[in-house]
Amino acid sequence: GYSIESIDYNSGLLALAAGNDGTLLYDWNEDLNVNFLGVINSGEDNFVYDIKVVGSTVYTASENGVSIYEIKK
């Protein structure tokens, strides 16, 4: 199981901040089907606390600062 710290959704992209496990990404069109896209590894000893999704851009806040990722489905 994961320890989910934060969840955000925008334009079909669902992102979960999963602490030491990084960021979990899903494709979700607001129905019962959720498709797993993958994990953004945050590195060792880098706890992800918060997340924000704007379009296809994912912003993560972790122990090591802010990271920005452009997601292409």
N, C-alpha and C positions, 0 to 999 in steps of 0.2 A: 503494500500500500504506500501511498504518497501522503505527505503532510502538505496540504494545499494552503498557501498563505494568501493568495489573491487570485481573482478571476476577472477577465475582461473579454469583451466581444465587440467586433465591428466588421461589417461587410462580409459575413460568412467565415471569419477567422476567429476562433475561440482559443484563448491562451490562458494557461494556468501556471502561476508561480508555485513551484513545487519544492521550495527550500533548497536543500543540498542536492536534490535530483535535477535541478535546472528548471527549464520551462517546457511544458507539454503543449503541443499545438494540435488543434483539431479543425477540420472543415465542418461547419454546422450551418444549415440553412433554416434553422428554427423549426425543425420538425423532429420526429423521433430518431432520425438517422444522424449519427455523429461518426465521422471518419477520422481516424488517427493519422496525422501527417508526420509527426516525429518529435524529437526532443532536441532542444537547444541546450547543450552541455554548458554549465556555468563554470566548469573548472573545479579543481579540488579546493575544499574549504572556502567555498564562495556561496553563501546562503542567499537565495533569491527571495526577497521580501515582498516586492510589489511589481505589478505589471500594468502596462497600458497599451492598447491596440488602437492605431489610427490608420484606417485603410489597410494596407498590407505591411505597415511598419509596426514592429513590436519594440517597446521600450521596457527594459528591465532595470529594477533597482535592487542592488545586491550589496554584500559587504565590501566589494571592491569598487563600487560606484555604479554609474549608469551605463548601460550598453544599449545599442540601437541595432536592430536587425531588419532587413528588408526580406519579406517572405514571398516566394514565388510558388504558386500552386501548380 
